[in-house]
Amino acid sequence: MTDVSMNDISELVRSRRASRNDAARIKARYAAENRFRAYGLTAISIALGFLAFLFYSILSQGLPAFQQTSYTLDVKFDAKEIDPDGKRDANTLFGADYTALARTSLQKSLGIETLDKPGQRDLNQLLSRGIDVQLRDYVLNNPAVIGTTQKIALLAHGNVDALLKGTIDRKIPEENRQINDRQIGWVDHLVSKGIAAKHFNTGLFKFGASSQPETAGLAAALVGSFFMMLIVAALSVPLGVAAALYLEEFAPKNWFTDIIEVNINNLAAVPSIVFGLLGLAVFINLFGLPRSAALVGGLVLTLQALPTIIIATRASLRAVPPSIKEAALGVGASKMQAIFHHVLPLAVPGILTGLIIALVHALGETAPLLMIGLVAFVVDVPSTPLEPATALPVQIYMWATSAERGFVERTAGATMVLLMFLVCMNAIAVYLRHRFERRW
């Protein structure tokens, strides 16, 4: 009886000790899970913090770019100054001194009768250096305004725009400012009379490249990016889908197709600048296509988008249940009919999603476009893909390297436009996925 009792006691002690050990291990496991959860939440919080800071910096700097200061002036188009001989000759109209007309109108608005040369220089510096082009184009498009007085909104100089937006601090010494005290007094007078005011900056979407921030816009970049995306979509979809269908459904499984598949997967990870070097060597140096043209940019971006589209298309084809093709073959359909009538339509949502992702990737590329010369200074908006053009990310790069103060907000504003396009395209991809996706 004593031996049995001692064994029972020993077993009870061991079981309690084991229970305490199990409880300690469970507690340690829960503590490890809580630490891991805390690490994950910390990492996500840090990432979201950096993302919020990024968007805050872009928005705070970019929102002012969507407003531009201008003067609403009564401009007298004096026939003696513009067309003294009265023949309405285009060369004569082109060479008139339109800046003097704008300066005279601004001087009258300030109530100033005469100015010395330093005063005239200070007054000229309140007007954009693109005023002559603005008024010249207005007269060339409307010759009937010669001899009349018209109320026109004329662009202010970038320094005036920066002053009204708070970028230039009035409190710093005059010798350290780009605008002097007399000019600030004139600007304040014009603002009080409602002549100088900030309006929505339509020029951001209408103007091409310019050395002055107030006359610089995204028109050439937007049209160039549009042409390139059209070329990418028109070429990459048939080529990418056809290649994916062949490799997935028709190609024999041997060493040659294995090499092709490995190279396609590797091309998806190749640095984008390599595609730019390829386009420079093949499309420009070998085929002689025009440099800085949207056509060359579209061809280079097509090469970069093809691996992504092929991989996405193959994944979409694999996601279709094999029973669908087998059922079609079982009722007498040919392999071609089973694929094109049943498998491919069911894979279309994934293919469209892959296409939009490839287009989004191509829209944001800069390095390959720099290699083929799309960093050119393009003033006129291209009308065909063969004319000189640029792209949104390249335009952002060029503005970011400019020294003028006004290009800082232009850079952030163009970044906002680019991000808006990327968000819209990603939203379309998500919609297509949920709209056409089949769950098996």
Secondary structure as UniProt FT lines:
FT   HELIX           2..62
FT   HELIX           63..66
FT   STRAND          67..76
FT   HELIX           79..82
FT   TURN            84..85
FT   HELIX           90..94
FT   HELIX           98..110
FT   HELIX           117..124
FT   TURN            125..126
FT   TURN            129..130
FT   HELIX           131..141
FT   HELIX           143..145
FT   TURN            146..147
FT   STRAND          149..156
FT   HELIX           158..164
FT   TURN            165..166
FT   TURN            170..171
FT   HELIX           174..176
FT   HELIX           181..192
FT   TURN            193..194
FT   STRAND          196..200
FT   HELIX           203..206
FT   HELIX           213..215
FT   HELIX           219..245
FT   HELIX           246..250
FT   HELIX           255..267
FT   TURN            268..269
FT   HELIX           272..279
FT   HELIX           280..286
FT   TURN            291..292
FT   HELIX           294..319
FT   HELIX           322..330
FT   TURN            331..332
FT   HELIX           335..338
FT   HELIX           339..343
FT   HELIX           344..363
FT   HELIX           367..371
FT   TURN            372..375
FT   TURN            385..386
FT   HELIX           392..400
FT   HELIX           406..436
//
